[in-house]
Amino acid sequence: MLVLLGFAMIAVFMVLIMTKKLTPVLALIIVPTVFGLFAGAGLGIGDMVMESMKSMTSTAALLMFAIIYFGLMIDVGLFDPLVRFILRKLGNDPAKVVLGTAILAAAVSLDGDGSTTFILTTAAMLPIYLRLKMSPVVLTCVAGLANGTMNILPWGGPTARAATALKLDVNDVFVPMIPSLIAGLAVVFAFSWLLGLQERNRLRATAPEIWAVPDTAEAFDGGTSDGGTGTSRRGSGTGGSGSGTAPVPATGGPAVGGSSVAVLERTDELEDSVDTGLTDTALDPNRKTLRPKLQWFNLGLTIAVMVLLVADLVPLPFVFMVGSAIALLVNFPNVKDQGAQLVAHAPSIVAVVSMVMAAAVLTGVLTGTGMVEAMSAWLVAIIPANMGPFMAVITGVLSIPMTFFMSNDAFYFGVLPVLSETAAHYGVSAAEMARASITGQPFHLQSPLVPAILLLVSLAKVDLGDHHKKVLWRTAVISLVMLGVGMLTGAIGIG
């Protein structure tokens, strides 16, 4: 009965948020409560939830002050130069922008912290998506794909958990999986390019003014205008469309004809284009909160925060608490301005913290009623004896759905040891089991039980159901590719 209730609860929850019958916060509260009562929790359901919520408080504090800190850094202009650089390099081509998003998210994911990755990626790329009228769901999808794939890094968490649970050296688990990681990233970049092409085709039909001017690369490669008409050779309109991008100069000759003066003029035009395009976004170049004189201080403070995040010397919530306090005090010494800044970021804070707290209802009911234990035991029991030699492969496949509806701790410390012990009877090593178990991480990172993904969709103002529609099948493909490559290289074998 608990097994049926557990799987039914997850299924109902997913259907409700993907069909937008309920918001994620309401679904996280109402669905587990109803199923918990059916499971016989009674009045004890409150204690289950409160026990689960205790473990969520540090996460909620981390996300709250991380949003405040990076929100402040956006307001004061720390990321403006980065966004201008990206815009100049990528131009107005959605395919390049989406691929650039994937590369940026993968690079930032090297620090092993999903929340940091999503904050920085969203801060840098969301204004560009909005300026080009691209879908923010594409941003969350690509960032989720990249970060989920990179999550198997030894310092990311799951690999260390798998090694600890099976008493292995973490390098013995991770190093043989490097080819799988590379293959997974290749699939991420392929998906990103295809999503970018889809956005390019959509925008050509719905927002042709985006294509009225050559992108940055063409401008510097010596694209020409057509006989002084002021019309780009791409032929999709004139530069004066009001789209916030610079027109090709109507000189009757080359737009950049090798003259250094022409190049400098083009550079100035592109800089003006970028600034104009960012008007009315979070990176408006004329916003009152800019603090250009404090740029180097804010950069140094942010680097110090990032170093402390990676070094893990101090609890992360405290790092962001102190960082936010210093940033507020230095950039906004007036008490009224400090209050205004906190209020300005309140909507984002409420959105993500409420989802984290609501997730405690789901995890509390799953654990407190014994649903997780029953579901795990059932999955182990239904594996036929003649499938024993394939236990590593089976574990890799099971890790995809199981890590989605339960925490990494529950899977790696509760389920994996049981599966590994069974596999040992068929000659499958613990190391192979551990390697197989981490291949489901791209899918796991999209779970509503993962605070970082809640932060991502909140910052991008994307509905979690819309994100899941676009990302889940792609992450499943990446997980299966990583598992397959692990089998081909011998990292994951058959007993």
C-alpha positions as CSV (number, residue, x, y, z in Angstrom):
1,M,0.0,0.0,0.0
2,L,2.8,2.4,0.9
3,V,4.5,1.7,-2.4
4,L,1.4,2.5,-4.4
5,L,0.7,5.6,-2.4
6,G,4.3,6.8,-2.8
7,F,4.4,6.4,-6.6
8,A,0.8,7.8,-6.9
9,M,1.8,10.8,-4.9
10,I,4.8,11.6,-7.1
11,A,2.7,11.1,-10.2
12,V,-0.2,13.3,-9.1
13,F,2.3,16.0,-8.0
14,M,4.0,16.0,-11.4
15,V,0.8,16.0,-13.4
16,L,-0.7,18.9,-11.4
17,I,2.3,21.2,-11.8
18,M,3.0,20.3,-15.5
19,T,-0.6,20.9,-16.4
20,K,-0.6,24.0,-14.3
21,K,-3.6,22.9,-12.2
22,L,-1.7,24.0,-9.1
23,T,1.3,26.2,-8.4
24,P,4.4,24.2,-7.2
25,V,4.1,25.6,-3.7
26,L,0.5,24.6,-3.4
27,A,1.1,21.1,-4.9
28,L,4.1,20.5,-2.6
29,I,1.8,21.2,0.4
30,I,-1.6,19.8,-0.6
31,V,-0.7,16.6,-2.4
32,P,1.7,15.1,0.3
33,T,-0.8,16.1,3.0
34,V,-3.7,14.2,1.4
35,F,-1.6,11.1,0.6
36,G,0.0,11.2,4.1
37,L,-3.4,11.1,5.7
38,F,-4.3,8.2,3.4
39,A,-1.1,6.5,4.6
40,G,-2.3,6.7,8.2
41,A,-0.1,9.5,9.4
42,G,-2.9,11.1,11.3
43,L,-2.0,14.0,13.5
44,G,1.6,12.9,13.5
45,I,1.9,14.3,10.0
46,G,2.7,17.7,11.6
47,D,5.7,16.3,13.4
48,M,7.0,14.6,10.3
49,V,6.9,17.9,8.4
50,M,8.5,19.9,11.2
51,E,11.3,17.4,11.5
52,S,11.9,17.7,7.8
53,M,11.7,21.4,7.9
54,K,14.6,21.6,10.4
55,S,17.0,20.3,7.8
56,M,15.7,22.9,5.3
57,T,16.3,26.0,7.3
58,S,20.0,26.4,6.5
59,T,19.1,25.9,2.8
60,A,16.4,28.5,3.0
61,A,18.8,30.9,4.7
62,L,21.5,30.3,2.0
63,L,19.1,30.9,-0.9
64,M,17.6,34.0,0.8
65,F,20.9,35.8,1.4
66,A,22.4,34.6,-1.9
67,I,19.4,36.2,-3.7
68,I,20.0,39.4,-1.7
69,Y,23.7,39.4,-2.4
70,F,23.7,38.8,-6.1
71,G,20.6,40.9,-6.5
72,L,22.7,43.8,-5.0
73,M,25.6,43.0,-7.3
74,I,23.3,43.2,-10.3
75,D,21.8,46.5,-9.1
76,V,25.2,48.2,-8.5
77,G,26.5,47.1,-11.9
78,L,29.1,44.4,-11.2
79,F,27.9,42.2,-14.0
80,D,27.3,44.9,-16.6
81,P,30.7,44.6,-18.3
82,L,30.3,40.8,-18.5
83,V,26.9,41.1,-20.2
84,R,28.3,43.7,-22.6
85,F,31.2,41.5,-23.5
86,I,28.9,38.5,-24.0
87,L,26.6,40.6,-26.2
88,R,29.5,41.9,-28.3
89,K,30.8,38.4,-28.8
90,L,27.5,36.6,-29.4
91,G,25.7,39.3,-31.3
92,N,21.9,38.8,-31.7
93,D,22.0,35.2,-32.8
94,P,19.9,33.1,-30.4
95,A,21.7,29.9,-31.4
96,K,25.0,31.4,-30.2
97,V,23.4,32.9,-27.1
98,V,21.9,29.5,-26.0
99,L,25.2,27.7,-26.6
100,G,27.0,30.4,-24.7
101,T,24.6,29.9,-21.8
102,A,25.5,26.2,-21.7
103,I,29.2,26.9,-21.8
104,L,28.9,29.6,-19.1
105,A,26.8,27.3,-16.8
106,A,29.2,24.4,-17.3
107,A,32.2,26.5,-16.5
108,V,30.6,28.0,-13.3
109,S,29.5,24.6,-12.3
110,L,33.1,23.7,-11.6
111,D,32.7,25.2,-8.1
112,G,30.3,22.4,-7.3
113,D,27.5,24.6,-6.1
114,G,24.3,24.6,-8.1
115,S,22.9,27.7,-6.5
116,T,25.9,29.8,-7.3
117,T,25.9,28.5,-10.9
118,F,22.3,29.4,-11.4
119,I,22.6,32.8,-9.8
120,L,25.6,33.8,-12.0
121,T,24.2,32.3,-15.2
122,T,20.8,34.0,-14.7
123,A,22.4,37.3,-13.8
124,A,24.6,37.3,-16.9
125,M,22.2,35.8,-19.5
126,L,18.6,36.6,-18.5
127,P,18.8,40.3,-19.6
128,I,20.1,39.1,-23.0
129,Y,17.3,36.6,-23.4
130,L,14.7,39.3,-22.6
131,R,16.4,41.8,-24.9
132,L,16.3,39.4,-27.8
133,K,12.8,38.2,-26.9
134,M,14.0,34.7,-26.3
135,S,12.2,32.3,-23.9
136,P,13.6,32.2,-20.4
137,V,12.5,28.5,-20.2
138,V,15.3,27.8,-22.7
139,L,17.8,29.5,-20.3
140,T,16.6,27.4,-17.3
141,C,16.6,24.2,-19.5
142,V,20.2,24.7,-20.7
143,A,21.5,25.8,-17.3
144,G,19.8,22.8,-15.7
145,L,21.3,20.4,-18.3
146,A,24.8,21.7,-17.9
147,N,24.8,21.9,-14.1
148,G,23.2,18.5,-13.7
149,T,25.8,16.8,-15.9
150,M,28.7,18.5,-14.0
151,N,27.2,17.4,-10.7
152,I,29.1,14.2,-10.8
153,L,32.4,16.1,-10.0
154,P,33.9,14.7,-6.8
155,W,33.2,17.9,-4.9
156,G,29.7,18.2,-6.1
157,G,28.3,15.8,-3.6
158,P,26.8,12.7,-5.2
159,T,30.1,11.1,-6.1
160,A,31.4,11.6,-2.6
161,R,28.2,10.2,-1.1
162,A,28.4,7.1,-3.3
163,A,32.1,6.5,-2.4
164,T,31.4,7.0,1.3
165,A,28.4,4.7,1.4
166,L,30.4,1.9,-0.3
167,K,33.7,2.7,1.5
168,L,35.6,3.5,-1.7
169,D,38.2,6.1,-2.6
170,V,36.3,8.9,-4.4
171,N,38.9,9.0,-7.2
172,D,38.3,5.3,-7.9
173,V,34.7,6.3,-8.6
174,F,35.1,9.5,-10.5
175,V,38.2,9.1,-12.7
176,P,36.9,6.2,-14.8
177,M,33.7,8.2,-15.4
178,I,35.5,11.2,-17.0
179,P,34.7,9.9,-20.6
180,S,31.1,9.7,-19.5
181,L,31.2,13.3,-18.3
182,I,32.8,14.4,-21.5
183,A,30.1,12.6,-23.5
184,G,27.4,14.1,-21.4
185,L,28.7,17.6,-21.9
186,A,28.8,17.0,-25.7
187,V,25.1,16.0,-25.6
188,V,24.3,19.1,-23.5
189,F,26.0,21.4,-26.1
190,A,24.2,19.6,-28.9
191,F,20.9,20.0,-27.2
192,S,21.7,23.7,-26.6
193,W,22.6,24.4,-30.2
194,L,19.4,22.7,-31.4
195,L,17.3,24.7,-28.8
196,G,19.1,27.9,-30.1
197,L,18.2,27.0,-33.7
198,Q,14.6,26.6,-32.7
199,E,14.6,30.0,-31.0
200,R,16.3,31.5,-34.0
201,N,13.5,30.2,-36.3
202,R,10.8,31.2,-33.9
203,L,12.1,34.8,-33.6
204,R,12.5,35.1,-37.4
205,A,8.8,34.6,-37.6
206,T,7.6,36.4,-34.5
207,A,10.2,39.2,-34.0
208,P,11.8,40.0,-37.3
209,E,13.2,43.3,-36.0
210,I,15.7,41.3,-34.1
211,W,17.2,40.3,-37.4
212,A,17.2,43.8,-38.9
213,V,20.9,44.3,-38.3
214,P,24.1,42.2,-38.7
215,D,25.4,40.7,-35.5
216,T,28.7,41.8,-34.0
217,A,30.8,39.1,-35.7
218,E,29.5,40.1,-39.2
219,A,30.1,43.8,-38.5
220,F,33.8,43.2,-37.6
221,D,34.2,40.7,-40.5
222,G,33.6,43.4,-43.0
223,G,29.9,43.0,-43.9
224,T,28.7,45.5,-46.5
225,S,25.7,47.6,-46.9
226,D,23.8,47.7,-50.2
227,G,24.8,50.8,-52.2
228,G,24.1,53.4,-49.5
229,T,20.5,52.2,-48.8
230,G,21.3,51.6,-45.1
231,T,19.9,48.1,-45.5
232,S,21.8,45.1,-44.1
233,R,23.0,42.5,-46.6
234,R,21.0,40.1,-44.5
235,G,18.0,41.8,-46.1
236,S,15.6,41.5,-43.2
237,G,15.0,45.2,-42.6
238,T,16.7,48.5,-41.8
239,G,18.7,49.4,-38.8
240,G,16.3,52.1,-37.7
241,S,13.7,49.7,-36.5
242,G,13.8,50.8,-32.9
243,S,15.0,47.4,-31.8
244,G,17.9,48.9,-29.8
245,T,20.6,47.7,-32.2
246,A,22.9,49.7,-34.3
247,P,22.3,50.1,-38.1
248,V,24.9,49.5,-40.8
249,P,26.3,52.8,-41.8
250,A,25.0,54.0,-45.2
251,T,28.3,54.9,-46.6
252,G,27.8,53.4,-50.1
253,G,30.7,51.1,-49.4
254,P,32.0,48.6,-46.9
255,A,30.5,48.9,-43.4
256,V,34.0,48.4,-42.0
257,G,36.3,49.0,-44.9
258,G,39.7,48.4,-43.2
259,S,39.9,51.9,-41.9
260,S,40.8,52.1,-38.2
261,V,38.5,55.1,-37.9
262,A,35.6,53.0,-39.3
263,V,36.4,50.2,-36.9
264,L,36.4,52.6,-34.0
265,E,33.1,54.1,-35.2
266,R,31.6,50.6,-35.4
267,T,32.9,49.8,-31.9
268,D,31.2,52.9,-30.5
269,E,27.9,52.1,-32.4
270,L,27.9,48.5,-31.0
271,E,28.6,49.8,-27.4
272,D,25.6,52.2,-27.8
273,S,23.6,49.4,-29.3
274,V,24.2,47.2,-26.3
275,D,23.4,50.0,-23.8
276,T,20.2,50.9,-25.6
277,G,19.2,47.2,-25.8
278,L,19.6,46.8,-22.0
279,T,17.3,49.8,-21.2
280,D,14.2,48.6,-19.3
281,T,16.0,45.5,-18.1
282,A,17.7,44.6,-14.8
283,L,20.9,45.9,-16.4
284,D,19.5,49.3,-17.5
285,P,22.7,51.5,-17.9
286,N,20.8,54.5,-16.5
287,R,19.5,52.9,-13.3
288,K,20.0,54.9,-10.1
289,T,21.5,52.0,-8.1
290,L,24.7,51.9,-10.2
291,R,27.9,52.4,-8.2
292,P,30.7,52.6,-10.8
293,K,33.2,54.0,-8.3
294,L,32.8,50.9,-6.2
295,Q,33.2,48.4,-9.1
296,W,36.6,47.1,-7.9
297,F,35.4,46.8,-4.3
298,N,32.4,44.9,-5.3
299,L,34.5,42.6,-7.5
300,G,36.9,41.9,-4.7
301,L,34.1,41.2,-2.3
302,T,32.5,38.8,-4.7
303,I,35.8,37.0,-5.3
304,A,36.2,36.7,-1.6
305,V,32.7,35.2,-1.2
306,M,33.4,32.7,-4.1
307,V,36.7,31.7,-2.5
308,L,35.0,31.0,0.8
309,L,32.3,29.0,-1.0
310,V,34.9,26.7,-2.6
311,A,37.1,26.5,0.5
312,D,34.1,25.5,2.6
313,L,35.7,27.0,5.7
314,V,32.6,28.7,7.0
315,P,28.9,27.6,6.6
316,L,27.6,29.0,3.3
317,P,24.5,30.7,4.7
318,F,26.8,32.7,7.0
319,V,29.1,33.6,4.1
320,F,26.2,35.2,2.2
321,M,24.8,36.8,5.3
322,V,28.0,38.7,6.0
323,G,28.6,39.4,2.3
324,S,25.1,40.9,1.9
325,A,25.6,43.0,5.1
326,I,28.9,44.4,3.8
327,A,27.6,45.0,0.3
328,L,24.6,46.9,1.7
329,L,26.6,48.9,4.1
330,V,29.2,50.0,1.6
331,N,27.0,50.5,-1.5
332,F,24.0,52.0,0.3
333,P,25.1,53.7,3.5
334,N,21.7,55.4,3.9
335,V,19.3,53.3,6.1
336,K,16.3,54.1,3.9
337,D,18.2,52.9,0.8
338,Q,19.2,49.7,2.6
339,G,15.5,49.0,3.4
340,A,14.5,49.8,-0.2
341,Q,17.0,47.3,-1.6
342,L,15.8,44.6,0.7
343,V,12.2,45.3,-0.3
344,A,13.2,45.3,-4.0
345,H,14.4,41.7,-3.8
346,A,11.5,40.5,-1.5
347,P,9.4,38.9,-4.3
348,S,12.3,36.6,-5.4
349,I,13.1,35.7,-1.8
350,V,9.5,34.8,-1.0
351,A,9.1,32.8,-4.2
352,V,12.1,30.5,-3.6
353,V,12.0,30.3,0.2
354,S,8.3,29.4,0.2
355,M,9.0,26.5,-2.2
356,V,11.9,25.3,-0.1
357,M,9.7,25.3,3.0
358,A,6.8,23.6,1.1
359,A,9.2,20.9,-0.2
360,A,9.6,19.9,3.5
361,V,6.0,18.7,3.4
362,L,6.8,16.3,0.6
363,T,10.1,15.0,2.0
364,G,8.6,14.8,5.5
365,V,5.7,12.7,4.4
366,L,7.8,10.4,2.1
367,T,10.2,9.7,5.0
368,G,7.9,9.8,8.0
369,T,5.3,7.5,6.6
370,G,7.9,5.0,5.4
371,M,7.0,5.5,1.8
372,V,10.7,5.9,0.7
373,E,11.8,2.7,2.5
374,A,8.9,0.7,1.1
375,M,9.4,2.0,-2.5
376,S,13.2,1.2,-2.3
377,A,12.6,-2.3,-0.9
378,W,10.0,-3.0,-3.6
379,L,12.3,-1.9,-6.4
380,V,15.1,-4.1,-5.1
381,A,12.8,-7.1,-4.6
382,I,11.3,-7.0,-8.1
383,I,14.7,-7.5,-9.8
384,P,14.8,-11.1,-11.1
385,A,17.7,-13.3,-10.0
386,N,18.8,-13.9,-13.6
387,M,19.3,-10.1,-13.9
388,G,21.9,-10.2,-11.2
389,P,24.9,-9.8,-13.5
390,F,23.3,-6.6,-14.9
391,M,22.9,-5.0,-11.4
392,A,25.2,-2.0,-12.3
393,V,23.3,-1.2,-15.4
394,I,20.0,-1.6,-13.5
395,T,21.3,0.7,-10.8
396,G,22.2,3.3,-13.4
397,V,18.7,3.2,-14.8
398,L,17.0,3.2,-11.4
399,S,19.1,6.2,-10.3
400,I,17.2,8.3,-12.9
401,P,13.7,8.2,-11.3
402,M,14.8,7.3,-7.8
403,T,17.0,10.3,-7.2
404,F,14.3,12.5,-8.6
405,F,11.7,11.7,-5.9
406,M,14.1,11.2,-3.0
407,S,17.1,13.0,-1.7
408,N,20.7,12.0,-2.6
409,D,21.3,11.0,1.0
410,A,18.3,8.6,1.0
411,F,19.4,7.0,-2.3
412,Y,23.1,6.8,-1.7
413,F,23.0,5.8,2.0
414,G,19.8,3.9,2.0
415,V,19.3,2.2,-1.4
416,L,22.7,1.9,-3.0
417,P,24.3,-0.3,-0.2
418,V,21.4,-2.8,-0.5
419,L,21.8,-2.9,-4.3
420,S,25.6,-3.2,-4.0
421,E,25.4,-6.1,-1.6
422,T,23.0,-7.9,-3.9
423,A,25.3,-7.2,-6.9
424,A,28.4,-8.6,-5.1
425,H,26.9,-12.1,-5.3
426,Y,27.0,-11.8,-9.1
427,G,30.6,-10.5,-9.4
428,V,29.7,-6.8,-9.8
429,S,32.2,-4.7,-7.9
430,A,31.2,-1.9,-5.5
431,A,33.1,0.6,-7.6
432,E,31.1,-0.2,-10.7
433,M,27.9,0.1,-8.7
434,A,29.0,3.5,-7.4
435,R,29.9,4.7,-10.9
436,A,26.5,3.6,-12.3
437,S,24.6,5.2,-9.5
438,I,25.9,8.8,-10.3
439,T,24.7,8.7,-13.9
440,G,21.2,9.8,-12.9
441,Q,22.4,13.1,-11.6
442,P,21.4,15.2,-14.6
443,F,17.8,14.1,-14.0
444,H,18.1,14.4,-10.2
445,L,19.0,18.1,-10.4
446,Q,15.6,18.9,-11.9
447,S,13.7,17.6,-8.9
448,P,11.5,20.0,-6.9
449,L,13.3,18.6,-3.9
450,V,16.5,20.3,-5.0
451,P,16.6,23.9,-3.7
452,A,18.9,25.1,-6.5
453,I,16.4,24.3,-9.3
454,L,13.7,26.2,-7.3
455,L,16.1,29.1,-7.2
456,L,16.8,28.9,-10.9
457,V,13.1,29.0,-12.0
458,S,12.4,31.7,-9.5
459,L,15.1,34.0,-10.7
460,A,14.2,33.5,-14.3
461,K,10.4,33.8,-13.5
462,V,9.7,30.5,-15.1
463,D,7.0,28.1,-14.1
464,L,8.5,24.8,-12.8
465,G,6.1,22.8,-14.9
466,D,7.2,24.5,-18.1
467,H,10.8,23.9,-17.1
468,H,10.1,20.2,-16.6
469,K,8.3,19.8,-19.9
470,K,11.4,21.0,-21.7
471,V,14.2,19.6,-19.6
472,L,13.2,16.2,-18.2
473,W,13.4,14.1,-21.4
474,R,16.6,15.7,-22.3
475,T,18.2,15.0,-19.0
476,A,17.0,11.4,-19.2
477,V,18.8,11.1,-22.6
478,I,22.0,12.6,-21.1
479,S,21.9,10.1,-18.1
480,L,21.4,7.1,-20.5
481,V,24.3,8.4,-22.7
482,M,26.6,8.7,-19.7
483,L,25.6,5.2,-18.6
484,G,26.2,3.8,-22.1
485,V,29.6,5.4,-22.4
486,G,30.5,4.0,-19.0
487,M,29.6,0.5,-20.2
488,L,31.6,1.0,-23.4
489,T,34.7,2.1,-21.5
490,G,34.5,-0.6,-19.0
491,A,33.9,1.7,-16.0
492,I,30.5,0.1,-15.6
493,G,30.6,-3.7,-16.3
494,I,28.4,-6.7,-16.4
495,G,29.2,-9.4,-13.8
